[in-house]
Amino acid sequence: MRKLKIAVIGSGGSAMAAALKAAERGADVTLIERGTIGGTCVNTGCVPSKIMIRSAQIAHLRRRSPFDEGLSAQTPEVDRVALFAQQQARVDEMREAKYESILAGHAGITVVQGEARFIDGRTLRVHRETGDGQNVHFDRAFIGTGSRPSVPPIPGLVNTPYLTSTTALELASIPERLIVLGAGFVALELSQAFARLGSQVTVLARSRCLSQEDPAVGEAVEAAFRREGITVMTQTQPSRVDYTDGEFILDTSAGELRADQLLVATGRTPNTDHLNLQAINVETRGGAIQVDDRLQTAAAGIYAAGDCTDQPRFVYVAAAGGSRAGVNMTGGEAKLDLSAMPAVMFTDPQVATIGLTEARAKAQGFKVNTRLLELENVPRALVNFDTGGFIKMVAEQDSGRLLGVQAVAGEAGELIQTAVMALRAGMTVEDIGNELFPYLTMVEGLKLCAQTFTKDVSQLSCCAG
C-alpha cells in the first residue's frame, strides 16, 4: 500500500508538530524550509527574548530589591556582547536538540531547503537560492510559515534603521535612549528588559497599554513601569519619523521625541504572500489563513496552523494546532479547542490571563460577579515584600461558574494553569475556594480570590481553609 505523501511548509512550532505527528501515523513527510530550521520561537522569539528578560531581571535585582536594608546592592556592569554570546549559545543548543537533530535522525521526514510555492492543489515548486528547484507532489499539505514583524505606514519610517523585535535581540550594545512603538506583550517585555539593562526607555501607546485586556491590567503594568523610571505615553503616536546624525526624531501628538534607537513592535504579519495561495483557493484575511477547528483551510487537503493563520499567536497554540492537523491529514479526527487558552506576558510583574474579561463576558450576555484581590492579601506576596498587583476573577452570577481570571503578579505565569484547569472543568468559585492549596505559594491567591465572593479574607488566619 502506497504511503500517504504529506508536504509541510515551515519548520517552526506548528510545522514540526505536524510533521512529527503525520510521520508517527505512517505518512511520508517532506518538510520544506526556506531559512533557518526551527522557526521564530527558538531562533528569534520566545527563547532569546526570555533569556534577555531573565538577565535584565538579575541586573535589576542586583541594583535594587525589597531587601536592600539588609543586603548590599550595586549597579552591575553590563557586557552586552558577552550576554548576547551566552544567549545565542543557548539558542543554538536548543535548535540542535529540539529541531535539527530530530529531523536528521527521522527516517519518515525528508528536509528540503528552499522557498515553496503552490502550483496547484497537489504540487509545490521549491525554489533554491542557487536558482534551481524541484517539484514536490503531495496528497495533503500543511502550511506553518509563521509571521514576521509588521511595519506601520508612518511617513519616513522605512527610510530609517529602526529595530524590530528580531533585530533588537541582536544588538551589540544597550542604547542610552530607546523609544518603543507599541504597547502589547512583545513591546512591553522588551521595553522593561532594555530599561533594566540601562536604557532610558519611552513607550508610545496608540491607546493604552494592553488595550485588549481588562483596563486594570494595563494600569497595573503602567504603574510598575513608571516606578522603574520607564516613561509610558498613552494616546500617543508618531506622525513622522526621521533619522539624522545617528539620532531618531519622532513628530508625535505629544511633541517631538528623540532617541538613539527606535524599536517598532506594533504587531506581526503572516508569512503567506509568497505561497501563491490564490491558485489553490485558500482563503486569507489580511494575509492570515482562515482555518476551522480541524485546522483545514477552504481548500480540500490543505491544512495550516500557527502565526500564519487567524489563530492566537502563541507557540503552544501553534504546536497544538500542528499536532492535530497531523492527525487529521492522516485520516484521524482531532479538533483544537481554544476555549481555555492561557496567555502570559513575561514582564515584572508578569501578566497572565485565561477566559473572559468582565467586559467580554457582559458583551456575550453573561450576568457576572467579579472580585479583585490585591496581592497584599496573599501571604506569598507579603513574605516576598512584593505586593504590587492583583488577581481578578470573573464568575457567572447565578451559578458561580468561573468564566475568567486576570492576574498581575510576580509569578502570574506559574499560577494561571491552575485557573485553566478549573475553567476547563467547569468549576465554580465555591469549588475553588474549598480546594486545598499549598500555603505560601502564589497560586494560593486563586483560592483566596475565590473566597472573596463569600467572605472577607482579611479576617481569616494566614492559612485558614
C-alpha positions as CSV (number, residue, x, y, z in Angstrom):
1,M,0.0,0.0,0.0
2,R,1.4,3.4,-1.0
3,K,2.2,5.7,1.8
4,L,0.3,9.0,2.1
5,K,2.6,11.8,0.9
6,I,2.4,15.0,3.1
7,A,4.2,18.3,2.4
8,V,4.9,20.5,5.4
9,I,6.0,24.1,4.7
10,G,8.0,25.6,7.5
11,S,9.9,24.1,10.5
12,G,8.8,26.1,13.5
13,G,6.4,25.0,16.3
14,S,3.3,24.2,14.2
15,A,5.2,22.7,11.3
16,M,7.4,20.4,13.4
17,A,4.4,19.2,15.4
18,A,2.5,18.5,12.1
19,A,5.5,16.7,10.5
20,L,6.2,14.5,13.6
21,K,2.6,13.5,14.1
22,A,2.0,12.7,10.5
23,A,5.2,10.7,10.3
24,E,4.2,8.9,13.5
25,R,1.0,7.9,11.9
26,G,2.7,6.4,8.9
27,A,2.9,9.2,6.3
28,D,5.9,10.0,4.1
29,V,6.6,13.6,5.0
30,T,8.6,16.2,3.1
31,L,9.4,19.3,5.2
32,I,10.4,22.5,3.3
33,E,12.2,25.3,5.0
34,R,13.5,28.5,3.3
35,G,15.5,29.8,6.2
36,T,16.9,28.5,9.5
37,I,15.4,25.3,10.9
38,G,13.3,25.9,14.0
39,G,11.2,29.0,13.1
40,T,10.7,32.1,15.1
41,C,10.3,30.8,18.7
42,V,13.6,29.1,19.2
43,N,15.7,31.3,16.9
44,T,14.4,34.9,17.2
45,G,11.4,35.0,19.5
46,C,10.5,33.2,22.7
47,V,13.8,31.7,23.7
48,P,16.2,34.6,23.1
49,S,13.8,37.1,24.4
50,K,13.2,35.2,27.7
51,I,17.0,34.8,28.1
52,M,17.4,38.6,27.7
53,I,14.4,39.3,30.1
54,R,15.9,37.0,32.7
55,S,19.4,38.6,32.5
56,A,17.7,42.0,32.8
57,Q,15.8,40.8,35.9
58,I,19.1,39.7,37.5
59,A,20.6,43.1,36.7
60,H,17.6,44.8,38.3
61,L,17.7,42.8,41.5
62,R,21.4,43.4,41.9
63,R,20.7,47.1,41.6
64,R,17.6,47.2,43.8
65,S,15.5,44.7,45.7
66,P,12.9,44.7,48.6
67,F,15.7,43.6,50.9
68,D,18.2,46.4,50.4
69,E,18.1,47.4,54.1
70,G,19.9,44.1,54.9
71,L,21.5,43.2,51.7
72,S,24.1,45.3,49.9
73,A,23.2,46.5,46.4
74,Q,25.4,47.6,43.5
75,T,24.9,48.8,39.9
76,P,26.1,45.9,37.7
77,E,28.3,46.4,34.7
78,V,26.5,45.2,31.6
79,D,28.7,43.4,29.0
80,R,26.1,43.1,26.2
81,V,28.5,41.3,23.9
82,A,29.1,38.6,26.5
83,L,25.3,38.4,27.3
84,F,24.5,38.0,23.6
85,A,27.1,35.2,23.2
86,Q,25.5,33.4,26.1
87,Q,22.0,34.0,24.7
88,Q,23.0,32.7,21.2
89,A,24.8,29.7,22.5
90,R,21.6,28.5,24.3
91,V,19.5,29.2,21.2
92,D,21.9,27.2,19.0
93,E,21.9,24.4,21.6
94,M,18.1,24.2,21.8
95,R,17.7,24.4,18.0
96,E,20.1,21.5,17.6
97,A,18.4,19.4,20.3
98,K,14.8,20.1,19.5
99,Y,14.8,20.6,15.8
100,E,17.9,19.8,13.7
101,S,18.9,16.5,15.4
102,I,15.3,15.2,15.5
103,L,14.8,15.9,11.8
104,A,18.2,14.5,10.8
105,G,17.5,11.2,12.6
106,H,13.9,10.7,11.4
107,A,13.5,8.2,8.6
108,G,10.0,9.3,7.9
109,I,10.8,13.0,7.2
110,T,12.8,14.4,4.3
111,V,14.0,18.0,4.7
112,V,14.2,20.2,1.5
113,Q,15.8,23.6,1.7
114,G,14.1,26.4,-0.4
115,E,11.0,28.5,-0.8
116,A,7.8,26.7,-1.5
117,R,5.1,28.0,-3.8
118,F,1.9,26.2,-4.8
119,I,1.5,25.3,-8.5
120,D,-1.8,23.5,-7.9
121,G,-3.7,21.7,-5.1
122,R,-1.3,18.7,-5.2
123,T,2.1,20.2,-6.3
124,L,4.6,22.6,-4.8
125,R,7.5,24.2,-6.6
126,V,10.5,24.7,-4.3
127,H,12.9,27.4,-5.4
128,R,16.5,27.4,-4.1
129,E,18.9,30.3,-3.6
130,T,21.1,28.7,-6.3
131,G,18.4,29.3,-8.8
132,D,17.4,25.7,-9.4
133,G,14.4,24.0,-7.8
134,Q,12.2,20.9,-7.7
135,N,8.6,19.9,-7.6
136,V,7.1,18.3,-4.6
137,H,3.9,16.3,-5.1
138,F,1.7,15.6,-2.2
139,D,-1.7,14.2,-1.1
140,R,-2.0,16.6,1.8
141,A,-0.1,19.8,2.6
142,F,0.4,21.7,5.8
143,I,1.3,25.4,6.0
144,G,3.2,26.5,9.0
145,T,5.1,29.6,7.7
146,G,4.7,31.8,10.8
147,S,4.8,35.6,10.8
148,R,7.2,38.5,10.7
149,P,7.2,41.9,12.5
150,S,4.9,44.3,10.8
151,V,5.8,47.9,10.0
152,P,3.2,50.6,10.4
153,P,2.8,53.1,7.5
154,I,4.4,56.1,9.3
155,P,5.9,58.6,6.9
156,G,9.7,58.4,6.9
157,L,9.9,55.2,9.0
158,V,11.0,52.8,6.2
159,N,14.0,55.1,5.4
160,T,15.4,54.7,9.0
161,P,17.4,51.9,10.6
162,Y,14.6,51.1,13.1
163,L,14.7,47.9,15.2
164,T,12.2,45.1,15.2
165,S,11.7,42.5,17.9
166,T,14.1,40.3,16.0
167,T,17.0,42.8,15.4
168,A,16.6,44.3,18.9
169,L,17.6,41.0,20.4
170,E,20.8,41.0,18.4
171,L,22.1,44.5,19.4
172,A,25.7,44.5,20.4
173,S,25.2,47.4,22.8
174,I,22.5,48.8,25.0
175,P,21.2,52.1,23.7
176,E,21.3,55.1,26.0
177,R,17.9,56.3,24.8
178,L,15.2,53.9,23.3
179,I,11.8,54.7,22.1
180,V,9.4,51.7,21.7
181,L,6.4,51.9,19.4
182,G,3.7,49.6,20.6
183,A,2.2,48.5,23.9
184,G,1.4,44.8,23.5
185,F,3.1,41.8,25.0
186,V,6.3,42.0,22.9
187,A,6.7,45.7,23.1
188,L,6.3,45.8,26.9
189,E,8.6,42.8,27.6
190,L,11.4,44.3,25.6
191,S,10.8,47.8,27.0
192,Q,11.4,46.6,30.5
193,A,14.3,44.4,29.6
194,F,16.2,47.3,27.9
195,A,15.4,49.6,30.8
196,R,16.8,47.2,33.3
197,L,19.9,46.8,31.3
198,G,20.5,50.5,31.2
199,S,18.4,52.2,28.6
200,Q,16.3,55.3,29.2
201,V,13.0,53.9,27.7
202,T,9.9,55.7,26.4
203,V,6.9,53.6,25.4
204,L,4.4,55.1,22.9
205,A,0.9,53.5,23.1
206,R,-1.6,54.4,20.5
207,S,-4.4,54.0,23.0
208,R,-3.2,52.4,26.3
209,C,-1.0,49.6,27.5
210,L,-2.5,46.1,26.7
211,S,-5.6,47.6,25.2
212,Q,-7.2,44.1,24.7
213,E,-7.0,43.3,28.3
214,D,-9.0,44.4,31.4
215,P,-8.2,48.1,32.0
216,A,-6.9,47.2,35.5
217,V,-4.2,45.0,34.0
218,G,-2.8,47.8,31.8
219,E,-3.0,50.3,34.6
220,A,-1.0,48.0,36.9
221,V,1.7,47.4,34.3
222,E,2.0,51.2,33.6
223,A,2.3,51.9,37.3
224,A,5.1,49.2,37.6
225,F,6.9,50.7,34.6
226,R,6.8,54.2,36.0
227,R,8.2,53.0,39.3
228,E,11.2,51.8,37.4
229,G,11.6,55.1,35.5
230,I,10.1,53.9,32.2
231,T,8.1,56.7,30.5
232,V,4.8,55.5,29.3
233,M,3.0,57.8,26.9
234,T,-0.6,56.7,26.2
235,Q,-2.8,58.1,23.4
236,T,0.4,58.9,21.5
237,Q,1.6,58.0,18.1
238,P,4.1,59.4,15.7
239,S,3.1,61.2,12.5
240,R,6.6,61.1,11.1
241,V,10.0,59.5,11.8
242,D,13.4,60.8,10.6
243,Y,16.9,59.7,11.3
244,T,19.7,62.3,11.3
245,D,23.3,62.2,12.6
246,G,22.7,58.9,14.4
247,E,19.5,60.1,16.1
248,F,15.8,59.2,15.6
249,I,13.5,62.2,15.6
250,L,9.7,61.5,16.0
251,D,7.0,64.0,15.5
252,T,4.2,62.9,17.8
253,S,0.8,64.1,19.0
254,A,2.7,64.9,22.3
255,G,5.5,66.8,20.6
256,E,9.0,66.0,19.3
257,L,10.8,63.0,20.7
258,R,14.4,61.9,20.2
259,A,16.3,58.7,20.8
260,D,19.4,56.7,19.8
261,Q,17.3,53.6,18.8
262,L,13.7,53.0,17.8
263,L,12.0,49.7,18.4
264,V,8.9,49.0,16.3
265,A,6.8,46.4,18.0
266,T,3.3,47.1,16.7
267,G,2.2,43.6,15.6
268,R,3.1,40.8,13.2
269,T,2.3,40.0,9.6
270,P,1.6,36.4,8.4
271,N,4.2,34.9,6.1
272,T,1.8,33.9,3.3
273,D,2.4,36.3,0.5
274,H,5.0,34.1,-1.3
275,L,2.9,30.9,-1.3
276,N,0.5,31.6,-4.3
277,L,-2.5,30.7,-2.2
278,Q,-5.0,32.2,-4.6
279,A,-4.1,29.5,-7.1
280,I,-5.5,26.8,-4.8
281,N,-8.4,28.9,-3.3
282,V,-7.1,29.1,0.2
283,E,-9.0,31.9,1.9
284,T,-7.0,34.6,3.7
285,R,-7.9,37.8,5.5
286,G,-5.2,40.4,6.0
287,G,-2.8,37.7,4.9
288,A,-3.9,35.3,7.7
289,I,-5.1,31.9,6.5
290,Q,-8.6,31.0,7.7
291,V,-8.9,27.6,9.3
292,D,-11.6,25.7,11.0
293,D,-11.3,23.8,14.3
294,R,-9.8,20.9,12.5
295,L,-7.1,23.2,11.0
296,Q,-8.4,22.7,7.5
297,T,-8.4,25.6,5.1
298,A,-11.0,26.4,2.4
299,A,-9.1,24.1,0.0
300,A,-9.5,20.4,0.4
301,G,-6.4,18.6,1.7
302,I,-4.7,21.9,2.7
303,Y,-4.2,22.5,6.4
304,A,-2.5,25.3,8.4
305,A,-1.7,26.4,12.0
306,G,0.2,28.9,13.9
307,D,1.0,32.6,13.3
308,C,0.3,32.4,9.5
309,T,-3.4,31.7,10.4
310,D,-6.2,33.5,12.2
311,Q,-5.4,31.6,15.4
312,P,-4.0,33.4,18.6
313,R,-0.2,33.9,18.1
314,F,1.2,31.8,20.9
315,V,3.7,29.0,20.2
316,Y,1.8,26.4,22.3
317,V,-1.3,27.2,20.2
318,A,0.7,26.7,17.1
319,A,2.2,23.4,18.2
320,A,-1.2,22.1,19.4
321,G,-2.7,23.0,16.0
322,G,0.1,21.4,14.1
323,S,-0.2,18.2,16.0
324,R,-4.0,18.0,15.5
325,A,-3.5,18.8,11.8
326,G,-1.1,15.9,11.6
327,V,-3.8,13.6,12.9
328,N,-6.4,15.0,10.5
329,M,-4.2,14.8,7.5
330,T,-3.7,11.1,8.1
331,G,-7.3,10.1,8.5
332,G,-8.0,11.0,12.1
333,E,-10.4,13.3,13.8
334,A,-9.0,15.9,16.1
335,K,-10.2,19.4,17.0
336,L,-8.4,22.3,18.5
337,D,-10.3,23.7,21.5
338,L,-9.3,27.2,22.3
339,S,-12.0,27.8,24.9
340,A,-9.4,27.7,27.8
341,M,-6.3,29.3,26.3
342,P,-3.9,30.9,28.7
343,A,-1.7,34.0,27.8
344,V,1.4,35.1,29.7
345,M,3.4,38.3,29.4
346,F,6.9,38.0,31.0
347,T,7.3,41.5,32.4
348,D,7.8,42.0,36.1
349,P,5.2,41.7,37.4
350,Q,4.0,39.1,35.0
351,V,0.6,39.3,33.4
352,A,-1.4,36.1,32.9
353,T,-5.0,35.6,31.7
354,I,-7.5,32.9,30.9
355,G,-11.1,33.0,29.7
356,L,-13.3,36.1,29.6
357,T,-12.7,39.6,31.0
358,E,-15.6,41.3,32.7
359,A,-16.3,43.4,29.6
360,R,-16.2,40.4,27.2
361,A,-18.4,38.3,29.5
362,K,-21.0,41.0,29.6
363,A,-20.8,41.5,25.8
364,Q,-21.5,37.8,25.4
365,G,-24.7,38.2,27.5
366,F,-23.5,36.8,30.8
367,K,-24.6,38.3,34.1
368,V,-21.4,38.3,36.2
369,N,-19.9,38.7,39.6
370,T,-16.3,39.8,39.9
371,R,-13.8,40.1,42.6
372,L,-10.3,41.7,42.6
373,L,-7.9,40.6,45.3
374,E,-4.9,42.9,45.9
375,L,-1.7,41.0,46.4
376,E,-1.3,42.4,49.9
377,N,-3.8,39.8,50.8
378,V,-1.7,36.9,49.5
379,P,0.8,35.6,52.1
380,R,3.4,34.6,49.5
381,A,3.5,38.2,48.1
382,L,3.8,39.5,51.7
383,V,6.8,37.4,52.6
384,N,8.4,38.3,49.2
385,F,7.8,42.0,50.0
386,D,6.3,42.3,46.6
387,T,2.7,43.2,46.7
388,G,2.3,45.2,43.5
389,G,-0.5,43.6,41.5
390,F,-3.8,41.7,41.9
391,I,-5.8,38.6,40.9
392,K,-9.3,39.2,39.4
393,M,-11.9,36.5,38.9
394,V,-15.0,36.7,36.7
395,A,-17.8,34.3,37.5
396,E,-21.3,33.7,36.2
397,Q,-23.7,35.4,38.6
398,D,-26.3,32.7,39.2
399,S,-24.1,29.5,39.1
400,G,-20.8,30.9,40.3
401,R,-19.1,29.1,37.4
402,L,-15.6,30.5,36.7
403,L,-15.5,32.5,33.4
404,G,-12.1,34.1,33.5
405,V,-9.1,35.1,35.5
406,Q,-6.7,38.0,35.1
407,A,-3.5,38.1,37.2
408,V,-0.8,40.7,37.6
409,A,1.8,39.2,39.9
410,G,5.5,38.2,40.2
411,E,4.7,34.6,39.3
412,A,1.4,35.0,37.4
413,G,2.6,32.7,34.6
414,E,3.0,29.9,37.1
415,L,-0.4,30.2,38.7
416,I,-2.5,30.6,35.6
417,Q,-2.5,27.0,34.6
418,T,-4.4,26.1,37.7
419,A,-7.1,28.5,36.6
420,V,-7.0,26.9,33.1
421,M,-7.8,23.5,34.6
422,A,-10.5,25.0,36.8
423,L,-12.2,26.7,33.9
424,R,-11.8,23.6,31.7
425,A,-13.5,21.5,34.4
426,G,-16.4,23.9,34.8
427,M,-15.6,24.7,38.5
428,T,-17.4,27.3,40.5
429,V,-15.6,29.9,42.6
430,E,-17.0,28.0,45.6
431,D,-15.3,24.8,44.3
432,I,-12.0,26.7,44.0
433,G,-12.4,28.3,47.4
434,N,-12.9,24.9,49.0
435,E,-9.9,23.2,47.4
436,L,-6.6,22.6,49.2
437,F,-3.8,24.9,48.1
438,P,-0.3,24.8,49.4
439,Y,0.5,27.6,51.8
440,L,3.0,30.3,50.9
441,T,2.6,29.8,47.1
442,M,1.3,32.4,44.7
443,V,-1.2,30.0,43.4
444,E,-2.9,30.1,46.8
445,G,-4.0,33.6,45.6
446,L,-6.6,31.9,43.4
447,K,-8.2,30.2,46.4
448,L,-8.2,33.5,48.3
449,C,-9.7,35.4,45.4
450,A,-12.4,32.7,45.1
451,Q,-13.2,33.0,48.8
452,T,-13.7,36.8,48.5
453,F,-17.0,36.0,46.7
454,T,-18.5,34.9,50.1
455,K,-16.2,36.3,52.8
456,D,-13.7,38.9,53.9
457,V,-10.4,37.2,53.6
458,S,-8.6,39.8,55.6
459,Q,-10.4,38.4,58.6
460,L,-9.0,34.8,58.1
461,S,-6.0,33.4,59.8
462,C,-2.9,33.2,57.5
463,C,-3.6,29.6,56.3
464,A,-7.3,29.2,57.0
465,G,-9.2,26.9,54.8
